[in-house]
């Protein structure tokens, strides 16, 4: 006969089999969460790659149609109306716009923000934009094109001989001609502001780079910023980016970076 005391002991805790089942279930739940997070990240990276292609295609279509660059277009108001506040604009979304200076470059500052407005007005990208040059934090979907991975894109050009306080590979390896870039990350093309940056890690930039370029942070059409200062007399940057192993042309992505957001710069073909 089983006493009440024995019966109580039998049901007072989990057996080893029951514990194993619980641990297995917990493991499956954690595994599904991790797998789900990985799938979401991969989808966002794929969407960001698609966006980079769409931006490039949209700018090229704009050039073909208007023989000018968005943002720099000197007669944009004749197509989409003049905003009374030009050269600055209200910080609300609207179609009436301002003209660029027609220099042939999307200059950092007002023209970087006009560019998204001109592209949207011309139907080359989705949305409506403010065209507002905002010092501080621009708003994705209002002042700039939102990125699928988070934050928003910047656009502008880098002179062949450039001054400034934020660093590109051009400071280490000067180019003979100016270039236009689309950027994503903490310090964007228009250096007067910081964007609402996403958690863009070294792994994120490396994966995007590897899928559509050469997988190296210092070369090709996809690069990441080597630091946030200018080198002196060819010396390494005093504040190197934690997203790369070193500030040389043979640098690798630091995939263990999580705290500091990284930059992605996509060089355009003009």
N, C-alpha and C positions, 0 to 999 in steps of 0.2 A: 504494500500500500504506500502511495506517495503522500507524504504529509504536506500540510499547507506551507510549512517552512521550505521544504524542498521545491515545491511548485513556484514559490516566490523567487528562489534563487535561479531557477531555470529561465525566468522572464525578466530578471533584473538588469540584463545587459545584452549586447549584441554578440552573436557567435562570430568566429573567424570568417565563416562563409558570408554572413550578413555584412560584416565590415568590408570584405573584398568587393561585394556587390555595390555597396555605397561608394567606395573609392573609385570603382570602375565608372559608375554613373557620373560622379563629379569630374573625372578625367575626360569623359566624353563631352560633358557640357563645356569645360574649359577649352577642349580641342575645337569644338564647333565655334566658340566665340573667337578664338585666335584665327581659325580658318576664315570666318566671316569678315574679320577686320582686315585680313590679308587680301581677300577678294575685293573689298571696298577700296583699299589703297591701290591695288592694281588697276581697278576700273577708273579711278580718278587720275592715275598717271596716264592711262591710255587716252582718256578724254582730254587731258592737258596737251598731249602730243598732237591729237587731232586739232585742238585749238591753235597751236602754233602753226600748223599747216594752213588752217583757215585764215589766220591773220596774214600770213605771207601771201596766200592766194588773193585775199581781199585787197591788199595794198597793190599788188600787181595789176589786178583788174581795174582798180581806181586809176592807176597810172595810164593804163591803156585807154581808158574812156576819157579822162580829163587832161592827159599829158602833164600832170602835176602830181605832187605827193599830198596825201591827206594831212591836214594840219598846216602845211606850208602853202596850200592853195591860195593864190592872191585874189581870186574872184569868187570865193565860195559863197559870199553873200548874194551874188547875182543868181545863184541856184536855190538857196535855202533861206534867204531873208537875213536882214541885218539885226543883230541884237544891239539894243540901244546902249548897253553898258560896255561895248568893245573899247579897249582890247581885253578888259576883264569881262567876266560874265557872271550872272547869278548862279548860285550853287544848286539850282533845281534843274531837272531834266527838261530840255526844250530843243526844238529843231533849228530855230533861227540862230545864226552863228556869227563868227568873226573871220576876217581874212588873215591868212599867214602872210609872210613877207616875200614869198616867191623866190627864195634863195636857192632852192633845189635841195634843201635839207630840212628835216623835221627837227627844229631846234628845241633843246631842253627848256622847259618852262611852259609858256602859253601854248605853243604849237604841239607839245606832247599831249595836251588835253584836247585841243582842237581836233587832233587826229582821230580820236575815237568818235567824236561828234560828226566829223565829215564822213567817216566810213559808214556810220549808222545812217546818216542822212541820205547817203548814196545807195543804201541797201546792201552794202558789202558785209556788214556784220549785223547781228540782232541787237535790238534795244534802242533807247534814246538816252543821250548823255548831256551833261551840263556844259561841257567844254570849259569848265572852270579850273583855273590854275590855283590850286589850294596848297598853301604851305602848311605842312603838318601831316594829316592822315587823310588821303582821298578815300572815297567810299565806293566799293565795288558795285558796279551796276548803275552808278550815278555819275561819278567823275571818270571812271576808267572801266575797261572790260574785265569782268570777273573771271577768275581762273577756276576750273573745276576742282583743282586740288586745294583751293583756298586763296584768299587775297585777290589781287588783281594785277594785270599786266601793265608794264610801262613801255614806252616807245620813244626813241630819240636817236641822235647820231653822236658819234665819237670822232672828234677832229683827229687829223694825223698827228699834230703836235698839240697836246692837251694839257691844261692845268687843272687843278682841283684838289680836293681833299679826300676823295674816295678813289679806290684803285681798281684798275683793270689790267689784264695781261698786256695791253698796249703800253703800259708804263714800263714793263720789263722788255717787251719785244715790240718796239714802235712799228706802226704800219706806215706805208708810203701814201696811202689815200684814206680819207674819212670812211667810216662805215656806219650803217644804221643797225641798231639792235632792238629786239624785243626782250624785256627783262622781267623776271619774277623773283621776288624775295625781299629781304629787309631793305637794302639800299638799291633803289631802282634807277632807271635812266635819268629821270629828272632829279638831280641830287639835292634839290631844295626841300625835299620832303621824304619822309619814310612812309612806306605803304603798310596797310594792315597785313603784315606778312603771315603766311601760313607756316606750319611746322615743316618746312622744306628742309630735309636732312641731306647729308652727303649721299646716303643710299638712294633717296628720291632722285636727285640730280644725276647720279651715276646711272640709274636704271633708264631714265629718259635719254641720257647721252648714249648709252649702249644700244638702245633700240633704234635711234635715228641718226647716230653720228659715230664717232670713233671711240667713245667710252673714256676719253682722257680729259681732265679738267682744264688743261691749258691750251689745247689745240682743237681744231675743227670748228664746226658751226655752233656747237653747244659747249659753253665753258661756264665755270663758276668763278666768282671774284677771288683773287689771291689774298686780299686784305682790305683794310679800310684806311690806308694812308699811302702817300707817295714815297717811293724809295729815294734815297739821296745818293747821288753819284754811283748809281747802279747797285747800291747795297740792298739786301733783302728788306722787305717791309717790316717796320717795327711792331706792327700788330697783325701778324699773319692770320688768315682765316682758319678757324678750327675745322673747316670742311675739307681741307686738303692736307696732305702729308708735309708739303713744303712748297715754297714759292718758286719753283723751277718748272721748266717746260716738261720735265719727266715726272711731275707730281702725280700722285694717285688720290682718289677720293678717300676721305676718312669716313668710313661707313659706321663708325661707332659714335658719330656726333648726333646728339639729341637736343642738347640745351640751346645751342646757338643756331638760328635759322640760316640756311645757306642761300646763295643767289644762283639763279640760272639766267644766262645770257644767250640769246639765240641770234646769231649774226644773219642779217638779211643779205640778199644778193645785190644790193646797190648801196 
